């Protein structure tokens, strides 16, 4: 439920979430230590991952690792319009 609400917020106002590494942004899931990492590409929101923040410590390091691992594994995109 909380992840659903966060995804709704990301869809409704993606630019309101802070950039944590280049153009990659992070939305914090309320009441749980998870982050939704995404990019805005044109009129599409590309979800890069949903991760447990307590495990990684520094979110920017995770996003860097994800970027270097390659973003060809992305499986979800949301339309902004």
QUIGIGI-V763046 format. One record per residue. N is the residue number from 1. RES is the residue in one small letter. PHI is phi in degrees with one decimal (999 if undefined). PSI is psi in whole degrees, 0 to 359 (none if undefined). NEAR is the number of other C-alpha atoms within 8 Angstrom. Layout:
BEGIN
n=N res=RES phi=PHI psi=PSI near=NEAR
n=N res=RES phi=PHI psi=PSI near=NEAR
END
This chain:
BEGIN
n=1 res=x phi=999 psi=312 near=4
n=2 res=x phi=-65.6 psi=322 near=9
n=3 res=x phi=-65.4 psi=320 near=8
n=4 res=x phi=-59.3 psi=316 near=7
n=5 res=x phi=-63.8 psi=319 near=8
n=6 res=x phi=-65.8 psi=319 near=13
n=7 res=x phi=-63.2 psi=322 near=9
n=8 res=x phi=-61.9 psi=316 near=8
n=9 res=x phi=-61.7 psi=317 near=9
n=10 res=x phi=-60.8 psi=317 near=10
n=11 res=x phi=-66.4 psi=320 near=11
n=12 res=x phi=-74.2 psi=324 near=7
n=13 res=x phi=-148.6 psi=66 near=8
n=14 res=x phi=-62.3 psi=327 near=10
n=15 res=x phi=-76.2 psi=353 near=5
n=16 res=x phi=-82.0 psi=350 near=5
n=17 res=x phi=-92.7 psi=144 near=10
n=18 res=x phi=-70.5 psi=146 near=8
n=19 res=x phi=-77.6 psi=131 near=9
n=20 res=x phi=-109.0 psi=343 near=11
n=21 res=x phi=-163.4 psi=106 near=9
n=22 res=x phi=61.1 psi=236 near=5
n=23 res=x phi=-95.3 psi=4 near=8
n=24 res=x phi=-81.0 psi=133 near=12
n=25 res=x phi=-116.2 psi=163 near=12
n=26 res=x phi=-135.1 psi=132 near=12
n=27 res=x phi=-115.2 psi=129 near=11
n=28 res=x phi=-85.4 psi=134 near=9
n=29 res=x phi=-78.6 psi=125 near=12
n=30 res=x phi=-63.6 psi=139 near=8
n=31 res=x phi=70.5 psi=358 near=5
n=32 res=x phi=-137.8 psi=149 near=6
n=33 res=x phi=-84.9 psi=53 near=10
n=34 res=x phi=-114.8 psi=151 near=11
n=35 res=x phi=-125.3 psi=141 near=12
n=36 res=x phi=-100.8 psi=118 near=15
n=37 res=x phi=-103.0 psi=133 near=13
n=38 res=x phi=-153.0 psi=166 near=12
n=39 res=x phi=-127.6 psi=153 near=11
n=40 res=x phi=-102.9 psi=119 near=11
n=41 res=x phi=-122.7 psi=102 near=7
n=42 res=x phi=62.7 psi=239 near=4
n=43 res=x phi=-104.2 psi=24 near=8
n=44 res=x phi=-123.2 psi=141 near=10
n=45 res=x phi=-99.7 psi=121 near=14
n=46 res=x phi=-103.5 psi=115 near=12
n=47 res=x phi=-80.6 psi=120 near=14
n=48 res=x phi=-87.9 psi=329 near=11
n=49 res=x phi=172.6 psi=160 near=7
n=50 res=x phi=-123.2 psi=115 near=9
n=51 res=x phi=-129.3 psi=157 near=7
n=52 res=x phi=-79.4 psi=111 near=9
n=53 res=x phi=-68.3 psi=329 near=11
n=54 res=x phi=-64.3 psi=334 near=7
n=55 res=x phi=-75.8 psi=322 near=5
n=56 res=x phi=-90.2 psi=338 near=9
n=57 res=x phi=79.4 psi=287 near=6
n=58 res=x phi=-107.4 psi=112 near=7
n=59 res=x phi=-61.8 psi=323 near=9
n=60 res=x phi=-62.8 psi=324 near=8
n=61 res=x phi=-64.5 psi=320 near=8
n=62 res=x phi=-64.7 psi=316 near=9
n=63 res=x phi=-63.3 psi=321 near=12
n=64 res=x phi=-62.2 psi=316 near=9
n=65 res=x phi=-62.8 psi=321 near=8
n=66 res=x phi=-65.4 psi=319 near=9
n=67 res=x phi=-63.7 psi=315 near=8
n=68 res=x phi=-71.1 psi=335 near=6
n=69 res=x phi=-73.1 psi=341 near=6
n=70 res=x phi=103.4 psi=137 near=7
n=71 res=x phi=-98.1 psi=18 near=8
n=72 res=x phi=-77.3 psi=358 near=4
n=73 res=x phi=-98.9 psi=9 near=5
n=74 res=x phi=-64.9 psi=132 near=8
n=75 res=x phi=-119.8 psi=4 near=5
n=76 res=x phi=-144.2 psi=135 near=7
n=77 res=x phi=-140.7 psi=140 near=8
n=78 res=x phi=-115.8 psi=138 near=9
n=79 res=x phi=-81.2 psi=134 near=8
n=80 res=x phi=-73.8 psi=324 near=8
n=81 res=x phi=-80.2 psi=none near=3
END
